[in-house]
Amino acid sequence: MAGHGGTRATQLLAKLGIAHSIHRYEHDPRHPSFGQEATEALGVPAARVFKTLIADVDGQLTVAVVPVSGSLDLKALADAAGGKKAAMADPAQAEKASGYVTGGIAPLGLRRPLPVVIDESALRYSTVFCSAGQRGMEIELAPADLQAAAGANIAPIARD
């Protein structure tokens, strides 16, 4: 993690001058779902809280940002990333490439630049929530700002 200035994700937003809010909550290691824990702690509908998943698309690690209320459609992600086949990346591989721990992977400030695809449902909201780069810490920001900061594409990659 980054030092006193927050995480790499929050530092990137500050450097870009992007308006955002940080929401912290006490992470419970016994909770079965990081995303569900965040929605409960924040009191926000699960469709507005986005989880960051890392998949392998034809040998290229790719970041998928989908609502906690849904799941990642791997075929749709492959299509959106211009590939043929996608599979979930090994958690250790995802942590190494992103520089974050599972359950705290942010779509911003990645250790290695990776393609990012955000589900189009994010555009339905004035603000959305995503991991700030550590468990128990979420960033709230406008979907267009998330897209700009991540250099992301928007595509229909989630299933309800």
C-alpha positions, 0 to 999 in steps of 0.5 A: 500500500502507499504511505500517508497519501492513501492507496495508489488508487486514491493518489491517482484520483488526487493527481488527476484532480478527480472529485471522489469520496472515501468510505471506510468500514471495518472489514470482517475477515469472516464475511463470505463476500467482500462485495456484499460486505461493502454494500451492507456496511455502506448501506448502498444498493448492490447495483451501485457497488462494483467489484473488480475482477481480473480475468485472462483474455487470450493470455492478456490479464484484463480488469472487469468492473461489475456490480456486486449484484451481478456476475461477470459474463466471461464471453462478453468480457472476451468480446469487449476486450477483442478476444476469443476466450476469457477465464478468471485469473489465478488470485495470486496472479491477479494480486501480483499484476494489480499490486493489491490483495484479493478483496481490495483490488481497485480498478485504478492505480494498478501496479501494471497497466492492464486493460479495464472494462466497466459494465455499462450499468455503471452509467445508470448512476450519478456515482458508483462505488469501487474498491480504493485498494484495500479491504474496508475502503471504497471510493465513490465517484462519477462513472465517467470519472472512473472510466477516464481515470482507469482508461476503461472501455464501457461494455455490457459484461455483467449478468444479473 
